[in-house]
Structure formats: structure tokens, C-alpha cells
Amino acid sequence: MTKNMIFGSVAVAGLVILVSILDMTLKFPFGGYSITTDILFLVGAVIVLYMGWETYREI
């Protein structure tokens, strides 16, 4: 159960990273509305990805 939650959070963080990068470069999902929001989403997702990786290594 715990590993599934970790994998789920890492998958969602990866999806947010992908969508943020696509929005910054191609302006595809949201039309490039706010670069600041994309950067903040990217930073938050990288932090969640790192925390998931560290938690997985501890288990």
C-alpha cells in the first residue's frame, strides 16, 4: 500500500512536470497563460518527485 502511494505521487509529479514544460515551450495545454505559475508548478513537482524517491529508498 505504501509503495503504491509513493509510485502514485511520483507519477503525478512527473505528469505535472511534463505539462509544465509543454506549456512553457509549446504553449499547448493552457496557452502559456503564466510562465510564473508554470515555474512554480515545476519546482513543486520536482520537490515531490525528490521526496518520493527518498522515501522509496528508505523503505
C-alpha positions as CSV (number, residue, x, y, z in Angstrom):
1,M,0.0,0.0,0.0
2,T,2.8,2.4,0.9
3,K,4.8,1.8,-2.2
4,N,1.6,2.3,-4.4
5,M,1.1,5.7,-2.8
6,I,4.7,6.6,-3.5
7,F,4.5,5.4,-7.1
8,G,1.2,7.4,-7.5
9,S,2.7,10.6,-6.2
10,V,5.8,10.2,-8.3
11,A,3.6,9.6,-11.4
12,V,1.5,12.6,-10.7
13,A,4.6,14.8,-10.1
14,G,6.0,13.5,-13.4
15,L,2.8,14.4,-15.2
16,V,2.9,17.9,-13.7
17,I,6.5,18.3,-14.8
18,L,5.6,17.2,-18.4
19,V,2.5,19.5,-18.6
20,S,4.5,22.5,-17.2
21,I,7.3,22.0,-19.7
22,L,4.9,21.6,-22.6
23,D,3.1,24.8,-21.5
24,M,6.3,26.8,-21.3
25,T,7.7,25.6,-24.6
26,L,4.7,24.9,-26.9
27,K,2.0,26.8,-25.0
28,F,-0.2,23.7,-25.6
29,P,-2.4,22.8,-22.6
30,F,-3.1,26.2,-21.1
31,G,-1.9,28.6,-23.9
32,G,1.1,29.8,-21.9
33,Y,-1.0,31.9,-19.6
34,S,1.6,32.4,-16.9
35,I,5.2,31.5,-17.0
36,T,5.5,32.2,-13.3
37,T,2.8,29.6,-12.5
38,D,4.5,27.1,-14.7
39,I,7.8,27.6,-13.0
40,L,6.2,27.3,-9.5
41,F,4.4,24.1,-10.6
42,L,7.7,22.7,-11.9
43,V,9.6,23.5,-8.7
44,G,6.8,21.9,-6.6
45,A,6.7,18.8,-8.7
46,V,10.4,18.4,-8.6
47,I,10.3,18.6,-4.8
48,V,7.5,16.0,-4.6
49,L,9.5,13.8,-7.0
50,Y,12.6,14.1,-4.9
51,M,10.7,13.3,-1.7
52,G,9.1,10.3,-3.3
53,W,12.4,9.0,-4.4
54,E,14.0,9.4,-1.0
55,T,11.0,7.8,0.7
56,Y,11.2,4.8,-1.7
57,R,14.9,4.4,-1.0
58,E,14.2,4.3,2.8
59,I,11.6,1.6,2.5
